[in-house]
């Protein structure tokens, strides 16, 4: 069974109604990304950071996967599909995808500030100051903030390098280290970049650009790939 590696970004979730910083010129309630998504922000104002992620988590319960998500699931009928996502939502899982690696953490999970290996899944949307782990330490969002290392980048690179086909969906290819993952793929394999602003990536061969949103571009490509088997 051929292996398809999929790299997804904010664009695929935006079609489900998941808001991003880019929706409002990089601001959230007049706060910059540095105010709510960095270790410094957490140290200076943890309540504000928690409120930001609480609102994002609350909204996540109000949205559903779109055809971009569900057609990736259909590809599993004939391919070994492994998804590497930059998104912190669970829309891939809710759509039914079997193998999802989150580069930047998961919105519905929190972790200990004393031991990052202590990770918990929330069954509600609100994390509060005073919510503690079993060690008695405050819980924080299980998110890779700007300025933090990306611990899952090596497993992601392994998935990409082992692929027979690569799909890149809904990403600007401008955020590193995720954007650099395309450099790990075999130059000879077919690659497809689906995004309204998709472009030819310098130094990447056998790349087909599909200038459409994920909700239409993914179903079209998935049908083609399924018919090739």
C-alpha positions as a Markdown table, in Angstrom:
| # | Residue | x | y | z |
|---|---|---|---|---|
| 1 | Unk | 0.0 | 0.0 | 0.0 |
| 2 | Unk | 1.5 | 3.4 | -1.1 |
| 3 | Unk | 2.1 | 6.0 | 1.6 |
| 4 | Unk | 0.6 | 9.5 | 1.4 |
| 5 | Unk | 2.1 | 12.1 | 3.7 |
| 6 | Unk | -0.1 | 15.1 | 4.2 |
| 7 | Unk | 1.0 | 18.5 | 5.6 |
| 8 | Unk | -1.9 | 20.7 | 6.6 |
| 9 | Unk | -2.1 | 24.3 | 7.8 |
| 10 | Unk | -4.6 | 26.9 | 9.0 |
| 11 | Unk | -6.3 | 27.1 | 5.6 |
| 12 | Unk | -8.0 | 23.7 | 5.9 |
| 13 | Unk | -9.5 | 24.6 | 9.3 |
| 14 | Unk | -10.4 | 28.1 | 8.4 |
| 15 | Unk | -13.0 | 26.6 | 6.0 |
| 16 | Unk | -14.7 | 25.0 | 8.9 |
| 17 | Unk | -14.9 | 28.4 | 10.6 |
| 18 | Unk | -11.9 | 28.1 | 12.9 |
| 19 | Unk | -10.6 | 31.7 | 13.3 |
| 20 | Unk | -6.9 | 32.5 | 13.0 |
| 21 | Unk | -4.8 | 35.5 | 13.9 |
| 22 | Unk | -4.8 | 36.4 | 10.2 |
| 23 | Unk | -8.5 | 36.9 | 10.3 |
| 24 | Unk | -7.9 | 40.1 | 12.2 |
| 25 | Unk | -4.6 | 41.4 | 11.1 |
| 26 | Unk | -2.7 | 39.4 | 13.6 |
| 27 | Unk | -4.7 | 40.6 | 16.6 |
| 28 | Unk | -7.0 | 39.1 | 19.1 |
| 29 | Unk | -9.1 | 41.6 | 21.1 |
| 30 | Unk | -6.4 | 44.1 | 20.2 |
| 31 | Unk | -3.7 | 41.9 | 21.6 |
| 32 | Unk | -0.7 | 40.9 | 19.5 |
| 33 | Unk | 0.3 | 37.2 | 19.1 |
| 34 | Unk | 3.2 | 38.0 | 21.4 |
| 35 | Unk | 0.7 | 38.9 | 24.1 |
| 36 | Unk | -1.0 | 35.5 | 24.2 |
| 37 | Unk | 1.1 | 32.8 | 22.5 |
| 38 | Unk | 4.7 | 33.1 | 23.9 |
| 39 | Unk | 6.4 | 31.8 | 27.1 |
| 40 | Unk | 6.9 | 35.5 | 28.1 |
| 41 | Unk | 3.1 | 36.1 | 27.8 |
| 42 | Unk | 2.4 | 33.2 | 30.1 |
| 43 | Unk | 4.9 | 34.4 | 32.6 |
| 44 | Unk | 3.6 | 38.0 | 32.5 |
| 45 | Unk | -0.2 | 37.4 | 32.3 |
| 46 | Unk | -1.3 | 33.7 | 32.5 |
| 47 | Unk | -4.9 | 34.7 | 32.9 |
| 48 | Unk | -4.9 | 36.5 | 29.5 |
| 49 | Unk | -3.2 | 33.5 | 27.8 |
| 50 | Unk | -5.7 | 31.1 | 29.3 |
| 51 | Unk | -8.6 | 33.2 | 28.2 |
| 52 | Unk | -7.3 | 33.3 | 24.6 |
| 53 | Unk | -7.1 | 29.5 | 24.5 |
| 54 | Unk | -10.4 | 29.1 | 26.3 |
| 55 | Unk | -12.1 | 31.1 | 23.6 |
| 56 | Unk | -10.4 | 29.1 | 20.9 |
| 57 | Unk | -11.3 | 25.9 | 22.6 |
| 58 | Unk | -14.9 | 27.0 | 23.1 |
| 59 | Unk | -15.2 | 27.8 | 19.5 |
| 60 | Unk | -13.8 | 24.4 | 18.5 |
| 61 | Unk | -16.9 | 22.8 | 20.0 |
| 62 | Unk | -19.0 | 24.8 | 17.5 |
| 63 | Unk | -17.4 | 23.8 | 14.2 |
| 64 | Unk | -17.3 | 20.6 | 12.2 |
| 65 | Unk | -14.8 | 19.0 | 9.7 |
| 66 | Unk | -15.3 | 20.1 | 6.1 |
| 67 | Unk | -14.8 | 18.1 | 2.8 |
| 68 | Unk | -11.0 | 18.9 | 3.0 |
| 69 | Unk | -10.9 | 16.8 | 6.1 |
| 70 | Unk | -13.3 | 14.0 | 5.1 |
| 71 | Unk | -11.8 | 13.3 | 1.7 |
| 72 | Unk | -8.4 | 12.7 | 3.4 |
| 73 | Unk | -10.2 | 10.0 | 5.3 |
| 74 | Unk | -11.5 | 8.5 | 2.1 |
| 75 | Unk | -7.9 | 8.2 | 0.8 |
| 76 | Unk | -7.3 | 5.6 | 3.6 |
| 77 | Unk | -9.4 | 3.1 | 1.6 |
| 78 | Unk | -6.5 | 2.6 | -0.7 |
| 79 | Unk | -3.5 | 4.4 | 0.8 |
| 80 | Unk | -1.6 | 4.5 | 4.0 |
| 81 | Unk | -2.3 | 8.1 | 4.9 |
| 82 | Unk | -0.3 | 10.0 | 7.6 |
| 83 | Unk | -1.2 | 13.6 | 8.4 |
| 84 | Unk | 1.3 | 16.1 | 9.9 |
| 85 | Unk | -0.7 | 19.2 | 10.9 |
| 86 | Unk | 0.3 | 22.6 | 12.0 |
| 87 | Unk | -3.2 | 23.0 | 13.4 |
| 88 | Unk | -4.1 | 22.6 | 17.1 |
| 89 | Unk | -7.7 | 21.6 | 16.5 |
| 90 | Unk | -9.0 | 18.1 | 16.4 |
| 91 | Unk | -10.9 | 18.3 | 13.1 |
| 92 | Unk | -8.8 | 15.7 | 11.4 |
| 93 | Unk | -9.5 | 13.2 | 14.2 |
| 94 | Unk | -13.2 | 14.1 | 14.3 |
| 95 | Unk | -13.4 | 13.5 | 10.5 |
| 96 | Unk | -12.0 | 10.0 | 11.1 |
| 97 | Unk | -8.3 | 10.2 | 10.1 |
| 98 | Unk | -6.4 | 7.4 | 11.7 |
| 99 | Unk | -2.9 | 8.8 | 11.9 |
| 100 | Unk | -2.5 | 12.5 | 12.9 |
| 101 | Unk | 0.7 | 14.1 | 14.2 |
| 102 | Unk | 0.3 | 17.6 | 15.7 |
| 103 | Unk | 3.4 | 19.7 | 15.3 |
| 104 | Unk | 2.2 | 22.6 | 17.4 |
| 105 | Unk | 0.3 | 20.8 | 20.2 |
| 106 | Unk | -3.4 | 20.2 | 20.7 |
| 107 | Unk | -6.1 | 22.7 | 21.9 |
| 108 | Unk | -8.1 | 20.2 | 23.8 |
| 109 | Unk | -5.1 | 19.1 | 25.9 |
| 110 | Unk | -3.3 | 20.7 | 28.8 |
| 111 | Unk | 0.0 | 19.9 | 30.5 |
| 112 | Unk | 1.9 | 20.3 | 33.7 |
| 113 | Unk | 4.2 | 23.3 | 34.1 |
| 114 | Unk | 6.4 | 21.2 | 36.3 |
| 115 | Unk | 6.6 | 18.1 | 34.1 |
| 116 | Unk | 5.9 | 18.5 | 30.3 |
| 117 | Unk | 5.3 | 14.8 | 30.0 |
| 118 | Unk | 2.2 | 15.0 | 32.2 |
| 119 | Unk | -0.5 | 15.7 | 29.5 |
| 120 | Unk | -4.2 | 15.6 | 30.1 |
| 121 | Unk | -7.3 | 15.8 | 27.8 |
| 122 | Unk | -9.9 | 18.3 | 28.9 |
| 123 | Unk | -13.5 | 17.3 | 28.8 |
| 124 | Unk | -14.6 | 20.9 | 28.8 |
| 125 | Unk | -13.5 | 24.2 | 27.2 |
| 126 | Unk | -12.3 | 26.2 | 30.2 |
| 127 | Unk | -8.9 | 26.1 | 31.9 |
| 128 | Unk | -8.6 | 28.3 | 35.0 |
| 129 | Unk | -5.9 | 29.6 | 37.2 |
| 130 | Unk | -5.6 | 27.1 | 40.0 |
| 131 | Unk | -6.2 | 24.1 | 37.9 |
| 132 | Unk | -3.3 | 21.9 | 38.8 |
| 133 | Unk | -1.6 | 18.6 | 37.8 |
| 134 | Unk | -1.1 | 15.7 | 40.1 |
| 135 | Unk | 2.2 | 17.3 | 41.2 |
| 136 | Unk | 0.4 | 20.4 | 42.4 |
| 137 | Unk | 1.6 | 22.6 | 39.5 |
| 138 | Unk | -0.5 | 24.9 | 37.4 |
| 139 | Unk | -1.7 | 23.4 | 34.1 |
| 140 | Unk | -1.0 | 25.3 | 30.9 |
| 141 | Unk | -2.2 | 24.8 | 27.3 |
| 142 | Unk | -0.6 | 21.9 | 25.5 |
| 143 | Unk | 0.6 | 24.3 | 22.7 |
| 144 | Unk | 4.0 | 25.0 | 21.2 |
| 145 | Unk | 4.3 | 28.7 | 21.6 |
| 146 | Unk | 6.3 | 31.1 | 19.5 |
| 147 | Unk | 9.9 | 30.8 | 20.7 |
| 148 | Unk | 9.6 | 27.2 | 21.9 |
| 149 | Unk | 11.1 | 24.2 | 20.3 |
| 150 | Unk | 9.0 | 21.9 | 18.2 |
| 151 | Unk | 9.5 | 18.5 | 19.7 |
| 152 | Unk | 7.6 | 16.6 | 17.0 |
| 153 | Unk | 9.5 | 18.0 | 14.1 |
| 154 | Unk | 11.8 | 14.9 | 13.8 |
| 155 | Unk | 9.0 | 12.4 | 13.7 |
| 156 | Unk | 7.3 | 14.6 | 11.2 |
| 157 | Unk | 10.4 | 14.7 | 9.0 |
| 158 | Unk | 10.5 | 10.9 | 9.2 |
| 159 | Unk | 6.9 | 10.6 | 7.9 |
| 160 | Unk | 7.6 | 13.1 | 5.1 |
| 161 | Unk | 10.8 | 11.4 | 4.0 |
| 162 | Unk | 9.1 | 8.0 | 3.8 |
| 163 | Unk | 6.2 | 9.1 | 1.6 |
| 164 | Unk | 5.3 | 7.9 | -1.9 |
| 165 | Unk | 3.1 | 11.0 | -2.5 |
| 166 | Unk | 3.1 | 14.3 | -0.6 |
| 167 | Unk | 0.1 | 16.6 | -0.2 |
| 168 | Unk | 0.5 | 20.1 | 1.2 |
| 169 | Unk | -2.8 | 21.7 | 2.1 |
| 170 | Unk | -3.9 | 25.1 | 3.4 |
| 171 | Unk | -0.5 | 26.5 | 4.4 |
| 172 | Unk | 1.5 | 29.5 | 3.3 |
| 173 | Unk | 4.7 | 27.5 | 3.4 |
| 174 | Unk | 6.2 | 30.5 | 5.3 |
| 175 | Unk | 6.2 | 29.3 | 8.9 |
| 176 | Unk | 9.3 | 27.4 | 10.0 |
| 177 | Unk | 10.3 | 24.8 | 10.9 |
| 178 | Unk | 7.1 | 23.3 | 9.3 |
| 179 | Unk | 7.7 | 24.8 | 5.9 |
| 180 | Unk | 11.1 | 23.2 | 5.8 |
| 181 | Unk | 9.5 | 19.7 | 5.9 |
| 182 | Unk | 9.0 | 19.7 | 2.2 |
| 183 | Unk | 12.8 | 19.5 | 1.8 |
| 184 | Unk | 12.8 | 16.0 | 3.4 |
| 185 | Unk | 10.7 | 14.4 | 0.7 |
| 186 | Unk | 12.1 | 12.3 | -2.1 |
| 187 | Unk | 12.7 | 14.6 | -5.1 |
| 188 | Unk | 11.2 | 12.0 | -7.5 |
| 189 | Unk | 7.8 | 11.5 | -5.9 |
| 190 | Unk | 4.7 | 13.4 | -6.9 |
| 191 | Unk | 3.8 | 16.4 | -4.7 |
| 192 | Unk | 0.6 | 18.4 | -4.7 |
| 193 | Unk | 0.2 | 21.9 | -3.1 |
| 194 | Unk | -3.5 | 22.8 | -2.5 |
| 195 | Unk | -4.1 | 26.4 | -1.5 |
| 196 | Unk | -5.7 | 29.5 | -3.1 |
| 197 | Unk | -2.3 | 31.1 | -3.1 |
| 198 | Unk | -0.3 | 28.0 | -3.9 |
| 199 | Unk | 3.0 | 28.6 | -5.7 |
| 200 | Unk | 5.9 | 26.8 | -7.2 |
| 201 | Unk | 8.3 | 26.2 | -4.3 |
| 202 | Unk | 11.9 | 26.9 | -5.3 |
| 203 | Unk | 14.1 | 23.8 | -5.4 |
| 204 | Unk | 11.1 | 21.4 | -5.2 |
| 205 | Unk | 10.6 | 19.1 | -8.2 |
| 206 | Unk | 7.5 | 17.3 | -9.4 |
| 207 | Unk | 5.2 | 19.8 | -7.7 |
| 208 | Unk | 1.7 | 20.4 | -8.9 |
| 209 | Unk | 0.0 | 23.5 | -7.6 |
| 210 | Unk | -3.8 | 23.5 | -7.2 |
| 211 | Unk | -5.0 | 27.1 | -6.6 |
| 212 | Unk | -8.2 | 26.2 | -4.8 |
| 213 | Unk | -9.4 | 26.0 | -1.2 |
| 214 | Unk | -9.1 | 22.7 | 0.6 |
| 215 | Unk | -12.9 | 22.1 | 0.5 |
| 216 | Unk | -12.8 | 21.8 | -3.3 |
| 217 | Unk | -9.2 | 21.0 | -4.1 |
| 218 | Unk | -8.8 | 18.0 | -1.8 |
| 219 | Unk | -12.0 | 16.2 | -3.0 |
| 220 | Unk | -10.9 | 16.7 | -6.7 |
| 221 | Unk | -7.4 | 15.4 | -6.0 |
| 222 | Unk | -8.5 | 12.5 | -3.8 |
| 223 | Unk | -10.9 | 11.3 | -6.5 |
| 224 | Unk | -8.0 | 11.3 | -9.0 |
| 225 | Unk | -5.7 | 9.4 | -6.6 |
| 226 | Unk | -8.3 | 6.8 | -5.8 |
| 227 | Unk | -9.0 | 6.2 | -9.5 |
| 228 | Unk | -5.3 | 5.6 | -10.1 |
| 229 | Unk | -5.2 | 2.5 | -8.0 |
